């Protein structure tokens, strides 16, 4: 069900995945949340978003990462 809330169309935001019916990208949602913005603030900033859509964006991102190739980025302790 939540996957139906996401859409990727070359004619919308250059094909980046967005919340269906908006131009709000999954990337934008992730960046806001990762910077510490609470879901409530994201929803206030984007009245067309719903909590379900934000959670669907997180699920979409998790599913995308599950299919990524893992690359070592090195040990942060090594500098």
C-alpha positions in Angstrom: 0.0 0.0 0.0 2.7 2.5 1.0 4.6 1.9 -2.2 1.7 3.3 -4.1 2.4 6.6 -2.4 5.7 6.9 -4.2 6.2 7.7 -7.9 9.2 8.1 -10.2 8.4 9.9 -13.5 11.0 11.4 -15.8 8.7 14.4 -16.2 8.6 15.2 -12.5 11.7 16.3 -10.6 13.9 14.7 -13.3 12.7 11.2 -12.4 13.6 11.3 -8.7 11.2 9.4 -6.5 8.5 11.7 -5.1 5.4 11.5 -3.0 2.7 10.8 -5.6 0.8 14.0 -6.6 3.6 16.3 -5.3 7.0 17.4 -6.2 8.3 16.5 -2.8 11.2 14.1 -3.2 12.1 11.2 -1.0 15.6 12.8 -0.8 14.1 16.1 0.6 12.2 14.2 3.2 15.3 12.2 4.2 17.5 15.3 4.4 15.0 17.1 6.7 14.6 14.1 9.0 18.4 13.4 9.1 19.0 17.0 10.1 16.9 16.5 13.1 13.6 18.0 11.9 10.7 16.2 13.6 8.1 14.6 11.4 5.5 17.1 12.7 7.7 20.0 11.4 8.1 18.3 8.0 4.3 18.0 7.8 3.8 21.6 8.8 6.3 22.7 6.1 4.5 20.6 3.5 0.8 20.7 4.0 0.2 18.2 1.2 2.3 15.5 3.0 0.8 13.0 5.4 2.5 11.0 8.1 1.8 7.9 6.0 3.6 9.5 3.1 6.7 10.4 5.2 6.8 6.8 6.5 6.4 5.5 3.0 9.4 7.6 1.9 11.4 6.0 4.7 10.3 2.5 3.6 11.1 3.4 0.0 14.6 4.5 0.9 15.2 1.4 3.1 14.1 -0.9 0.2 16.4 1.0 -2.2 19.3 0.6 0.2 18.6 -3.1 0.5 19.5 -3.5 -3.1 22.6 -1.3 -3.1 26.1 -2.7 -3.5 28.1 -2.3 -0.4 31.4 -0.3 -0.7 33.8 0.1 2.2 34.3 3.7 3.1 37.2 3.0 5.4 37.6 3.1 9.2 36.9 6.6 10.6 39.5 5.8 13.3 42.2 5.6 10.6 41.6 9.2 9.6 
